[in-house]
Amino acid sequence: MTAVTPAELLPAHESTAAHQRDPYVDFLRALSLIVVVLWHWAFTILEWRDDGPHATSPLGFTRGLWLATWLFQVLPLFFFIGGYVHLKSWERAQSRGVKMHSFVLRRIRQLLIPATIVCFVWIALGSMIGAYFNLQGVGRAVKLVVSPLWFLAVYLCLVALLPLSLWLHRKAGMLAVIWLAGGAMLVDVIRFGKGIEEAGWLNMVLVWSLAHQAGYFYQKIVDAPRHNDWAVMWAGLFGLVGLVGSGLYPGTMVGVPGERFSNIGPPTFVIVALLLFQIGTAELLRPGMQIRLKRPRWERLNKLVNEFSLPLYLVHSTGMAVFLFLAWISFGIDMKKQAHVDLGWWLTRPLAIIGPLICTIPVLWLFRRIQNRAKKAAIEAREDSQTVVAS
């Protein structure tokens, strides 16, 4: 097991001097993960039924809140940034003579090992808790705790497809993005027009590959005139308004119980419009943020958040589960009581963040400690092997 940081998930840092890094890329990458964590903590409503816990959110009860997901469903932006930093990391690795298969396997290992550890720990922990407290539905609870890791499975798929996507980028350029967008639209036509629901899962590859492939053009987008950023933002916004306003697609960009279907699982063509909207918005905010990120306090904050954003994402649902479990055994909170999204509920949202955060900190500390030990052991083993070869 090797230590995993956001730099390794989206390896913008690898063997680069500080002046070669784009602080705004680091900021967007970490922000994407932090936003998802805060959203899960603040807006997840759990209802414990006979078969175990079920998750919902205030989106199903609060009028107009779905509009917030157009900004805070940031996975399209995350995969876009991932495409760019994967491209730059591969270019640096290639210049050092690293082979593509070695590059891909290392990325897969860095993602797969920590995620697998989290999953196995929760399977074991869930089994013990269920047996000791004689609880029904613990298996469903474990599934909810590890479910936020689904995007890592998609990311692993994109890493495995990196040789193909880079080949398409070299051969077809922007046409590759257009083809992927066309494929995503055709999948929706087959899924909704022909009633073949299973076809929608093809978009788990097509839509997220499109976002990743678009990231290969990141530098060209940055270098383009500012009016291009406005054009991309408005194109995405008009696409969202048109697709959602047509009544064919839900307005929310996350899954909501009771909706006809989810725009995110599997993704629909609406996510393509959302990607354009978020790319344009991010680029419009770039000049102001670049100035701020050069200030010492912002620079330190950006570095700190980047260091802990991925480990936090990996264990944030663990911290939330620990918090709810402690609340249940300490205060006898009735988990089967249905939550009411009223003024009182909204006023407690800061506590819904602070509580899980406090419970996540020791888990995060332990997780990082294990990672650092594993990294030290890996470095020592590598040094020992190099010594043997040299002798």
N, C-alpha and C positions, 0 to 999 in steps of 0.2 A: 504494500500500500504506500502510495506517495502522497505528500501533502497536496491538498487541492485548494487553490485560491481562485478568485475571479479571473486572474491572469491566465490560469491554466484552462478554465472553461472556455474563455475567449482569449486566446493567448497573445494579447497585444504587447506584453512586456518582454517576451522571451529574448534574452541576450541583447537588449536594446538599452542604449543610454537614455537618461531622463529626457534629454532635449529632442529625442527622436519620437517620443510618445505624444499622442494627442490627448491632453487632459480632458477634453470634452467627450472623447470616445469613452474614456474611463468613467466619466460622470454619467453618461447615458446608460452604460452597461450596468453600473451599480444601482442607478436610480430605477431601472426596470425591475430589478429583483426586489428592491426595498418596497416599491409601490405594491407589488404582489403580496409581500409579507404583511404590510399594513392593512391591505384590503381584506385578506383572510382573517386577520385578528379582529378588525373592527366590524366587519359586515357578515361574518358567518353566524348563522342562527342554527343551533342544533336542537333537534327534537328527538327524544328517545322513545321509540315505539317498541312493539313486542319483538320485532326482529332486529332491534338495535338502533343506533343513531342515524338520523337522516339530516342532511345539511341543506339549508336554504339561505336566502338573503333578503334584505329589505327591498330589493329590486322588485319583488313580486307584490309588495304592499305599498310602495311609495311612488306616487305619481311623478313622472318626469326624471326620476333618479337614473333611469337607463342612459340618459345623455352623458352622465359622468363616465360611463364605460368607454366612450369614444376617446377619452384621454387616458383613462387609467387601466384599460386593457392593453398593456404595453408589450405583450409578447411579439407582435409583428415587428416593433422597433428593436426588440432584443435579438431576434433572428437576423434582422437587417445588419445590425452592428456586428453580430457574430460572423456574417459572411465577409465583412471587410477585414476584421482582425485575423480570421483564418487565412485569408489571402496573403496578408502581410507577413504573418508568421511562417507560412509555407515558403514564401520568397526568401526569407532569412534562412530558414532551415536548408533550403535547396542550395543556397550560396555556400553553405558549410559542407555540402556533399551528402546531406541526409536523403535517404530514399523515401519515396512516397509511402510505401507500405509501413516503414518504421515510424514515419510521422503520424500516420493514421492510427496505428496500433497504440502508440503512446497516448494520443488524445483519448481514444476509447478507454484505455486503462485508467487514466486520470479521472474520467467521469464515472465509469462503471463501478469501480471498487468502493468509493465512499457511499454511493447510492445503495449498493447492495448491502453494505454493512448496516445502514439505517433500516433497510427493509427487514433484514434478518433479526436485528435486535428487537424490532417491534413485533415480529411474529412470535419470538420467544417470550417477550414481556407480556404480550396479549394473552398467550396461553396460560402463563402463570397467574395473571390477575383474574382471568375468567374462572380458573379452577379454584383459587383461594376465596374469592368473593361470590362464587356461584352465579356469575352474571351471564345473562343471555345476550347475544348480539355483539360479543367482544370482537369476533372476526370482522364484522362490519365496521366496528370502531377502528380497528387496525387498518382496514382498507382506506378509511377516510383520512387517517393520519399520514399514510404514505402516498395518497393520491396526488398531492401537489408535485410529486416527482415525475409525473407523466411526461412533462416537457423534456426531461432529460432523455427519455427513450426516443423522442423525436429528434433531439439533438444528436444522439448517438447515431441515428440513421443518417443524418446529414453529414456527420463526420465520415461514416463508412462510404457515403456517396461522393466524397470530396474529389477523388480522381475524375469521376464522370462530370461533376459540375464544373471543375476547372477546365476540363477538355471542351465542354460546351461553351464556356466563357471565351476561350481562345478561338474557337472555330466560328461561333455564331454571334458573339457579342450580345448586344441588346435584344437580338432576335430570340435568344434563349429565354429571356424574361417574358417576352410577348407570347412565346409558345406555351410557357408554363401558365400564364394568365388565361390563355385560350383553353388550355386543358382543364383548368379549374372551372371555367364557365361551362364547358361541355359536361363536366361531371355533375354540376348542378342541374343542367337540362335533363340529363338521364335520371338523376335522383328524384327530382320533383316533377318533371314532365312525364317520365315513363313509370314513375312509382317504384323504381329500383333503389330502395333505401341503402342497401349495402354498398352501392357505388360511391356513396359519399365519403367512405373511408379512404378512397384514392386521394382525396384532397389533403389528407394528413401529410402526404408526401409532396403533392403538387404545390399547395399554397405555401407551406413552410419552406420548401425548396425555392420557390419564387422569392420570398423575403430574403433568404440566404444568398441567392444569386444576385439580387438587386444590390446587396452589400458590396459586391465586387466593383460596383460603380460609385462607391461612396466618395472617393477622392474627386471624381469628375463632378459630382453633385456639389461638393464643397467649393470647387474652383469655378463653378458656373456663376453667371451674374445673379444678383439677388432676386431679380424679377422671376427667375426660374423657380426659386423657392416658393414664391407666392403662387406661381402657376401649379406646382405640384400639390401644394396645400389645398388650393381651391378645387383642383380636379378631384382630389380625394374626398373633400367635403361635399361637393355636388354629387359624387358617386354614392356616398353614404345616404344623403338626403333622398336621392332618386330611388335607390334600391330599397331602403327602409320605407320611404313614403309610398312606394308602390303597393305595400301590403304583402309582398311576397316573402319578406324576411322580417324577423323580429328586430326591434330597435336596439336591444341590449347586445353587447359584444361578449357577454359571459353566459354560461348556462344558468337558467332560472327554471325551477320546477313549475310546471303548469304551462310553459310555453310550448308551441307546436313542435319546435326543435331548437337546437342550440346553434348559434353562429360560429361556435368555437370547437365543438366536439361532435362530429368532425367539422373543420372549418368550411365555411361557404365562401362564395365569391365576394361577399361583403367585406371579408377580411382583407382582400386585395385593395379595396377602396380605403379601408382603415389604414393600411400600410402607407399608401400615398399621403393621406392626411397627416399621419404622424411623422413621416419623413420631412414633409414640408414644414410642419410646425417646429420640429427639432432644429431645422436649418435656419428658420427665422429667429429662433432664440439664441443661435450660436454666437453672434457678435457680443451680446451683452454677457453671456455666460463665460465666454473666453476671457473677458476683462476681469470678471469676478474670480475665476479659477486661478488667476495669476497672483491674487492677494494671498498673503501667508496663511491666514486663517482658513480661507476657502481651500487652499492647496492642501493643508494638513487634514481638513475634514474629508476632502475628496480621496486622499490616500487611505485614511482610516476606514471609510465606508467601503472602498474597493477591496480592502484586505478582508473584511468580514462579511460582505454581502452574500457571497455564495455559501459559505458555511452556515450563515444565518438562515438562508433559504432552505438548506438541507434539513435543518433541525427546528425550524420555526413552528411547524405543526406539532412536533414533539413537545415543545414548551407550552403550546396551547393546550394539548391534551393533559399535561401534568397540572397545569393551572385549574382546568375543569375538574380533574380528579381530586385535587386537594380541596377545592371548593365543595365538592360533593361529600367527602368524608368529614370535613371540618364544620361545615355549616348546614349540612343536610339539605342542600338545594335539590329541589324536585326537578330532575332532568326531563320528566315526562310532562311537565307543565308547559303548555304552549306559550311561546313568547309573543308579546304584544308590542308592535312597533309604534310606540307613542312617544310623547315628549320625554318621558322618563327614560325610555330606552335610548333615545338619542343623547341624553345628558350623560349616560354611563359609557359612552363610546371611548372617552379617554381611559377609563378603567379597563375597558376591554382590550386596550393596547398595553397598558402598563403591567397588568397582571401576567399575561403571557410573556412579556419581555423579561420580567423579573425571573420567571421560571425557565426561560430559555437561556439566560446568561450562564448558569452553571453547566447546562448541557453543552452549550457552545464552548465553554472553557475546556470541558472534558474532551469534546470532539477535536478541538484544536491541539490539545496535548497529545492525544493519540496520533494525530497526523504528524506532528513535529517529531515524535519519537520514530515513527515509521520512516519519515524523510531522512532523519539522521542515520538510521540503520541502512537505508538504501544507499546513501552517500558513502558510508563506511565500507559496505560490500563492494561498491563500484571501485573504490580506491584500492581495496585488497586485491580485486581481480586485476587491476592495472599493474599493481606491484608484482603479482605473479607473472604476468605476461612480460614485464620488463626484465625480470630476473631470468 
